[in-house]
Amino acid sequence: MEFDMYRFGSNLDTILRYKGRTQKDLAKAIGGSEAMVSKWMHGVSLPSTKSILKISYIYDISIDELMEGVLVV
């Protein structure tokens, strides 16, 4: 499976909106910067595997939901 930066950013945006969270909230929760989260959301860079796992855990979503955009509610 190829990792699509733009799809990931769009999925992350959808998840944050659904959970009522902001980029700042996410950055604080994973111990990163708002600029780093912004780059992910705009498809400029990709998060590390560790960051993906943290996001999945913090927002109680599966890796598939995060990566593929299949939000199970």
C-alpha positions in Angstrom: 0.0 0.0 0.0 1.3 3.4 -0.9 1.2 6.1 1.7 -0.7 9.2 0.3 0.3 12.4 2.1 -2.7 14.3 0.9 -5.2 11.6 1.9 -3.6 11.3 5.3 -3.9 15.0 5.8 -7.5 15.1 4.8 -8.3 12.1 7.0 -6.5 13.7 10.0 -8.5 16.9 9.4 -11.8 15.0 9.4 -10.9 13.1 12.5 -9.9 16.3 14.4 -13.1 18.0 13.3 -15.2 15.0 14.3 -13.5 14.8 17.7 -13.8 18.6 18.2 -10.0 19.1 18.4 -7.5 21.4 16.8 -4.0 21.1 15.3 -2.7 22.7 18.5 -4.5 20.1 20.6 -3.0 17.3 18.6 0.5 18.8 18.7 0.3 19.1 22.5 -1.0 15.6 22.9 1.8 14.0 20.9 4.6 16.3 22.1 5.2 17.9 18.8 4.7 21.3 17.2 1.7 22.9 15.5 3.9 23.5 12.4 4.7 19.8 12.2 0.9 18.9 12.4 0.2 21.6 9.8 2.7 20.0 7.4 0.9 16.6 7.8 -2.5 18.1 7.2 -1.3 20.0 4.1 0.4 16.9 2.6 3.9 18.4 2.9 5.4 15.7 5.2 4.5 12.4 6.8 4.3 11.5 10.4 6.6 8.9 11.9 5.2 5.5 12.7 5.4 6.4 16.4 3.3 9.5 15.8 0.7 7.6 13.8 0.4 5.1 16.7 0.1 8.0 19.2 -2.7 9.6 17.2 -4.5 6.3 16.9 -4.3 5.8 20.6 -5.2 9.3 21.7 -8.2 9.7 19.5 -9.3 6.0 19.9 -9.3 5.3 16.2 -7.8 2.4 14.2 -4.8 2.8 12.0 -7.1 2.0 9.0 -9.4 4.8 10.0 -6.5 7.2 10.1 -4.8 6.0 7.0 -7.7 5.1 4.7 -10.3 7.5 5.9 -12.8 4.9 7.0 -14.2 6.5 10.1 -16.1 4.1 12.2 -18.4 5.8 14.7 
